[in-house]
Amino acid sequence: MGFPIDEVVAILRETVKRWKEPIITEYARTKRDPFRILISTIISLRTKDDVTREASERLFALADTPRRMMRLGVEKVADAIYPAGFYRNKSQVIIDTSRTIVEKFKGKVPRDIETLLSIKGVGRKTANLVVTLGYNEPGICVDTHVHRITNRWGYVRTKTPHDTEFALRKALPKEYWIEINDILVTFGQNMCKPVSPHCSKCPVHVQCARNGVAVYR
């Protein structure tokens, strides 16, 4: 018998409603702006969501289009997104990305993964988030939570997030592609944590193989 993905997704859709949604999901829900999603995702790398939220709001108060962003300059962007992790490097990426969008794509964020990947500093996670949340187009964004949890379940058996994305493209019903990242990021931040997950309170513990879980609560 295969993994009951339909049952698990249905349960987790309801479960995650009790927690605050990631800021990038909020942008997609309230104002579907691919540029905000792109820039916030760059800020979010190795950064807690609360810090990403505050940094993104400060930055977008200064500039909310690629043309305005590139005019800010690296120092103003760095000041706005501090204390996001690697904020100085990220500020340069944000300026360079904004300039590329203006000069190569007439100020419009590309809507397909391969074109997004042609922009220096944009990886698969970021490209997939822009496509799925920015344009509501099919894609599977795999971050550390999606990679960890789907392997923990035993739904996939992969070594890297890159491999997980392509395994999920084969295994996961397309109707869940866009939402799987939102669900598992929230679930991973609050319950299915990297170390000592809350298995005793987990609503899908029966379906989970607990692969790699040595200690749990």
ABEGO torsion letter per residue (X at the ends): XBBBAAAAAAAAAAAAAABBBBAAAAAAAABBBAAAAAAAAAAABGBBAAAAAAAAAAAAAABABAAAAAAAEAAAAAAAAOABBGAAAAAAAAAAAAAAAAAAAGGBBBABAAAAAABBGBBAAAAAAAAAAAAGBBBBBBBAAAAAAAAAAGABBBABAAAAAAAAAAABBAAAAAAAAAAAAAAAAAABBABGBBAAABAAAAABAGBGBABBX
